[in-house]
Amino acid sequence: MGSELIIKNLHANIEGKPILRGVDLVVKQGEIHALMGPNGSGKSTLANVIMGNPKYEVTDGEIWFKGENILEYSPDRRARIPGSTASVPVATAR
């Protein structure tokens, strides 16, 4: 099984305040990971940085998805990568 998402030494700020400091994560195809931690530990920041939210500044590191370094991609382009969450049908409960 190959790696789908690889995050290497990711550092990110919001409004000049460092939130992520050297995050490393590998999620292989078919795996499910849960990010847990106290308020303010960077869980939402990590999700926003992966999605490309322009409010967050990446100061170091890499984000690879399906063999592509997505850090320079726009949020729209990230959403359109085959296999990203935006391209997977979502079931809703009724």
Backbone as a ProteinNet text record, in pm:
[ID]
protein_1_A
[PRIMARY]
MGSELIIKNLHANIEGKPILRGVDLVVKQGEIHALMGPNGSGKSTLANVIMGNPKYEVTDGEIWFKGENILEYSPDRRARIPGSTASVPVATAR
[TERTIARY]
83.5	0	87.4	61.4	139.2	82.5	163.5	119.3	33.5	-75.8	-165.1	-135.2	-115.9	-91.2	36.6	131.7	257.1	279	292.9	321.2	457.3	547.6	685.1	719	754.2	808.3	725.7	594	504	498.9	525.9	517.1	417.9	324.1	225.7	188.4	155.4	116.3	-21.4	-87.5	-205.4	-188.1	-202.7	-184.7	-51.1	53.9	187	212.8	111.2	127.8	154.6	271.7	300.6	206.4	145.5	53.9	111.3	147.3	206.1	357.3	424.3	570.7	632.2	651.2	720	631.2	512.3	418.8	463.9	468.7	495.9	379.5	329.4	216.6	220.3	197.2	183.4	52.7	-34.2	-160.8	-161	-159.4	-157.1	-299.5	-308	-436.9	-512.6	-638.8	-723.9	-718.7	-623.7	-613	-706.1	-746.7	-825.5	-748.9	-730.9	-659.8	-750.4	-739.2	-811.5	-708.4	-730.4	-642.6	-709.6	-641.8	-698.1	-600.5	-655.4	-571.5	-655.4	-598	-672.7	-698.8	-789.5	-816.2	-685.8	-668.5	-550	-425.9	-439	-320.3	-289.5	-378.8	-348.3	-425.8	-525.1	-602.6	-673.6	-746.6	-819	-721.9	-613.5	-512.9	-456	-426.3	-373.6	-473.1	-600.2	-702.1	-710.5	-708.7	-715.5	-593.7	-477.2	-355.4	-359.2	-401.3	-412	-509.5	-620.3	-721.3	-678.6	-574.5	-525.6	-591.2	-645.7	-708.7	-605.4	-634.6	-535.5	-508.9	-586.4	-561.3	-437.8	-395.5	-283.5	-159.6	-45.8	80.7	167.8	205.3	298.4	438.4	516.8	651.6	759.7	725	821.7	745.9	807.6	751.5	691	636.3	578.1	449.6	356	235.6	224.7	236.3	226.8	96	21.8	-100.6	-97.8	-102.9	-97.6	21.3	137.4	260.2	278.5	187.5	197.6	216.6	312.1	329.1	220.9	122.2	4.3	15.1	125.9	137.3	118	157.9	143.9	8.8	-73.4	-203.3	-305.2	-398.4	-509.6	-603.1	-687.2	-784.5	-873.5	-912.9	-997.4	-925.4	-799.6	-722.7	-702.6	-678.6	-663	-790.3	-905.6	-1033.8	-1061.2	-999.2	-1024.9	-925.6	-830.3	-736.6	-817	-808.4	-882.8	-849.8	-952.9	-935.1	-938.9	-943.6	-956.9	-1099.7	-1123.2	-1256.8	-1364.8	-1332.3	-1432.7	-1479.4	-1396.9	-1436	-1495.4	-1514.1	-1570.1	-1717.2	-1809	-1949.3	-1968.8	-2055.6	-2080.7	-2222.4	-2236.5	-2369.2	-2417.7	-2544	-2600.1	-2709.6	-2723.2	-2827	-2960	-3067.4	-3200.2	-3277.3
-119	0	124.7	216	339	447.1	546.8	659.5	752.3	795	889	1031.4	1051.5	1184.5	1179.7	1266.4	1274.3	1420.9	1446.7	1580.5	1574.7	1663.9	1664.1	1799.2	1800	1917	2044.2	2031.5	2142.3	2244.9	2369.7	2483.7	2581.8	2632.1	2727.7	2828.5	2948.6	3060.1	3110.1	3175.4	3255	3387.7	3495.2	3630.8	3644.8	3582.2	3591.1	3501	3428.4	3340.3	3197.1	3140.8	3002.8	2904.4	2817.8	2716.3	2576.5	2548.2	2417.8	2433.1	2341	2349	2211.7	2180.9	2056.5	1934.2	1945	1831.7	1734.3	1606.1	1497.3	1399.3	1355.3	1261.9	1184.6	1054.4	970.6	893.7	909.1	835.7	754.6	622.9	534.4	508	469.1	439.2	337.8	367.7	277.4	298.4	376	402	515	509.8	617.1	664.9	795.6	854.6	954.9	963.6	1064.5	1156.6	1287	1385	1427.8	1405.7	1437.6	1525.8	1615.4	1700.9	1811.4	1882.6	1990	2107.3	2193.8	2315.8	2392	2445.2	2525.1	2446.2	2314.9	2234.8	2224.6	2277.2	2282.2	2188.2	2118.8	2024.5	2094.3	2198.6	2272.9	2346.2	2396.1	2462.6	2366	2244.4	2144.9	2120.7	2103.6	2081.8	2202	2322.1	2443.3	2457.8	2424.7	2433.6	2330.9	2208.7	2105.9	2151.1	2213.5	2259.7	2384.9	2455.5	2572.7	2702.9	2708	2831.1	2944.6	3053.8	3160.8	3240.2	3222.2	3290.9	3234.4	3115.6	3047.8	3058.9	3087.7	3099.3	2978.7	2903.8	2792.2	2849.5	2830.6	2887	2783.8	2655	2549.2	2419.4	2324.4	2191.2	2162.5	2042.3	1992.8	1917.9	1924.2	1841.6	1771.2	1639.5	1558.1	1479.8	1482.7	1403.6	1333	1201.5	1117.4	1153	1176.1	1201.5	1344.1	1435.2	1574.4	1663.9	1757.1	1855.1	1961.2	1963.1	2047.2	2184.9	2217.3	2346.5	2466.7	2456.6	2569.8	2570.9	2468.6	2460.2	2550.9	2604	2680	2583.1	2634.1	2545.7	2473.1	2542.3	2480.9	2364.9	2385.7	2278.8	2160.6	2188.4	2078.5	1994.7	2061.1	1990.7	1905	1937.7	1865.7	1753.8	1730.5	1619.4	1490	1400.5	1274	1201.2	1160.8	1090.4	1180	1312.7	1402.3	1395.3	1442.7	1431.4	1493.1	1602	1671	1586	1490	1409.1	1274	1252.4	1127.2	1150.8	1069.1	1086.3	1072.5	1155.1	1153.8	1106	1008.8	960.9	1040.4	1073.8	1146.4	1063.8	1079.4	1007.8	1082	1007.8	1068.9	1043.3
0	0	0	-90.5	-98.8	-7.9	16.5	98.1	15	70.9	4.6	49.2	179.1	233.9	316.6	281.9	356.5	393.6	521.7	571.5	638.7	595.3	645.9	706.6	833.8	903	877.6	888.5	855.1	967.7	931.2	1022.6	962.8	1043.7	993.3	1100.6	1055.2	1142.1	1101.9	1195.7	1165.1	1237.4	1160.7	1214	1287.9	1232.3	1289.6	1408.8	1455.1	1571	1523.7	1560.5	1519.3	1587.9	1506.8	1560.7	1536.1	1412.2	1379.9	1378.7	1449.5	1462.5	1435	1309.3	1274.6	1272.6	1216.3	1210.1	1102	1138.3	1045.4	1054	938.7	936.2	806.3	813.4	694.2	708.6	609.2	606.2	477.5	492.4	376.1	327.1	202.1	141.3	226.8	255.3	331.9	482.7	531.3	675	716.6	841.1	900.9	1023.7	1034.4	1147.6	1216.7	1346.1	1424.2	1488.1	1473.2	1538.1	1667	1777.5	1908.3	1984.6	2064	2145.8	2206.6	2299.9	2366.8	2272	2313.3	2236.8	2217.1	2095.5	2067.1	2030.3	2013	1982.8	1833.7	1746.5	1604.1	1515.2	1568.2	1486.8	1371.2	1401.3	1296.9	1205.5	1261.2	1179.1	1076.6	1117.5	1024.1	911.2	944	840.7	746.6	801.8	719.6	629.1	678.6	597.7	484.9	514.1	410.3	301.5	341.9	245.4	170	219.6	150.2	192.1	313	361.7	359.4	286.5	272.5	400.7	505.7	632.9	703.1	663	727.3	639.3	701.7	630.4	662.8	560.9	579.8	570	676	680.3	651.9	659.2	630.1	612.8	544.7	532.8	397.1	386.5	262.2	291.6	195.5	201.1	66.1	68.8	-52.9	-48.7	-158.5	-170.7	-304.6	-299.5	-419.7	-508.3	-444.9	-518.6	-567.6	-532.8	-575.9	-454.1	-462.9	-356.3	-375	-284.7	-304	-239.4	-176.7	-107.6	-199.6	-323.5	-415.8	-487.4	-465	-531.5	-463.2	-540.6	-484.7	-411.4	-320.5	-254.8	-356.1	-462.7	-564.9	-634	-668	-733.4	-639.9	-511.2	-413.9	-406.4	-410.2	-401.3	-523.7	-635.5	-760.7	-789.3	-699.9	-718.7	-705.7	-804.6	-794.3	-664	-592.3	-466.3	-344.7	-365.9	-251.1	-200.1	-80.5	-20.2	-106	-174.4	-254.1	-371.4	-416	-530.8	-489.3	-358.1	-308.6	-271.9	-322.4	-286.4	-135.5	-79.6	63.8	88.9	178.8	217.1	336.4	338.7	452.2	517.9	648.2	722.5	705.8	703.3	693.1	818.4
[MASK]
++++++++++++++++++++++++++++++++++++++++++++++++++++++++++++++++++++++++++++++++++++++++++++++

